[in-house]
Amino acid sequence: MKTSQTYRLTAPSLESLQLFTETVPAIGSYEVLVRMRAASLNYKDNFYLAGAQGIQLPRPTVPLSDGAGEVVAVGEHVNRFAVGDSVAGNFVQDWLYGPLADHAANSSTTLGHGIDGTLTQYRVFNQEGLVALPRNLSYEEGATLPCAAVTAWNAVREVRPSQTVLILGTGGVALFAQQFASALGARTIVTSSSDAKLARAAAAGADHLINYQSDPDWHKKARELTGGKGVDHVIETVGPDTLERSILATRRDGTVHLVGLINPVGKIDPMLILGGTVTVRGVRVGSRQLFEEMNTFIERKGIHPIIGHRFDFSDARDAFAQQLKGPEFGKIVITF
Ligand SMILES: NC(=O)c1ccc[n+]([C@@H]2O[C@H](COP(=O)([O-])OP(=O)(O)OC[C@H]3O[C@@H](n4cnc5c(N)ncnc54)[C@H](OP(=O)(O)O)[C@@H]3O)[C@@H](O)[C@H]2O)c1
């Protein structure tokens, strides 16, 4: 009988992340057994450690939505994958295509939330809940894709060459948005609190850089960079604190893609949307179809996710502690 080293969050605190030895269940006809090789953290994972203020999970749950690994066994009716394939789990396991469904909205089938996640050596997936990794990516790189990259792709996929995209910050979603927008042929403006991070964003292809701390009127600067017209798209990774300025930076009939919920409390003046004839569009990760579309794009353009920190499986708690400290530059990855 095969066993798996598996982390579970037994309560919403870092100390409650505990390692167990569990029996790997037998696979059903349409299921796939994956030897997980890497997992990755996101901003949202802080909420699962935040005690009474955070997200309460109903039972000890395997954390993390993001992970990649190798197919080691397939059920008799599996036709999407074969042993040896490199795969990643889809964030909402059964959101395959189309708009966000009710079950996707309530997270009941989201990895690491309603169902067990990826911080385990072996995991059984229904074949529909997996995507093939882009062939140019390692397991570590592939593990960064399910949440931040799919969200960024959902936000930027309609961007056209010669358009200008304003991207707030240099977090996980923002860096993917910058890489995708540049690869789509757009001009990018990246903001950050740190000149050092801006220099790294420039090295990753950002065209214009604004320090939002030394220049709190960054929306005016962004407008100036477009000759006063305004940017075509904003990747709004922050939320109410910055939304008004994001709208003010946007051209008539441009789009603010609202992704962020850092401090999700606040009011904005809706007349700015009307006056600027701006569309504010809510973005929530994405379907399997978007994930697969993005992977084709990543492979075709030779894009590689930016990784900031690597931790061994045995040091998973240190990876969560690093995430809790706040963002540096690049994704935090755990390798198995
Ligand atoms: N809607 C969805 O489906 C979805 C999916 C993924 C993430 N999210 C949300 O999107 C947000 C970002 O996620 P993430 O994973 O990219 O987080 P992250 O890696 O922790 O990055 C957060 C970044 O936000 C930037 N930031 C903070 N305050 C800012 C401000 N006032 N102006 C501009 N930038 C600011 C910082 O950039 P600097 O360090 O450069 O200053 C920081 O790096 C979070 O709220 C997360 O929950 C939503």
The ligand as a Gaussian input file, in Angstrom:
#p B3LYP/6-31G(d) Opt

LIG

0 1
 N       -9.390000      37.918000      -8.266000
 C       -8.674000      36.804000      -8.244000
 O       -9.066000      35.764000      -8.734000
 C       -7.339000      36.869000      -7.614000
 C       -6.370000      35.914000      -7.927000
 C       -5.097000      36.068000      -7.396000
 C       -4.843000      37.130000      -6.549000
 N       -5.849000      37.998000      -6.243000
 C       -5.624000      39.138000      -5.378000
 O       -4.768000      40.030000      -6.069000
 C       -3.950000      40.697000      -5.141000
 C       -2.499000      40.487000      -5.517000
 O       -2.190000      39.126000      -5.411000
 P       -0.687000      38.631000      -5.566000
 O       -0.691000      37.158000      -5.414000
 O       -0.101000      39.219000      -6.784000
 O       -0.071000      39.307000      -4.259000
 P        1.421000      39.522000      -3.828000
 O        2.333000      38.665000      -4.635000
 O        1.449000      39.399000      -2.360000
 O        1.730000      41.018000      -4.259000
 C        1.091000      42.109000      -3.693000
 C        1.689000      43.359000      -4.334000
 O        0.769000      44.403000      -4.212000
 C        1.488000      45.587000      -4.429000
 N        0.830000      46.679000      -3.761000
 C        0.418000      46.760000      -2.482000
 N       -0.133000      47.980000      -2.274000
 C       -0.040000      48.652000      -3.451000
 C       -0.417000      49.944000      -3.887000
 N       -0.989000      50.796000      -3.060000
 N       -0.185000      50.272000      -5.186000
 C        0.382000      49.396000      -6.035000
 N        0.772000      48.167000      -5.681000
 C        0.561000      47.808000      -4.401000
 C        2.894000      45.362000      -3.899000
 O        3.814000      45.760000      -4.904000
 P        5.272000      46.326000      -4.548000
 O        5.857000      45.341000      -3.575000
 O        5.961000      46.371000      -5.847000
 O        5.056000      47.679000      -3.945000
 C        2.932000      43.847000      -3.678000
 O        4.050000      43.267000      -4.263000
 C       -4.332000      40.145000      -3.771000
 O       -5.334000      40.977000      -3.227000
 C       -4.922000      38.802000      -4.093000
 O       -5.808000      38.326000      -3.122000
 C       -7.073000      37.887000      -6.753000

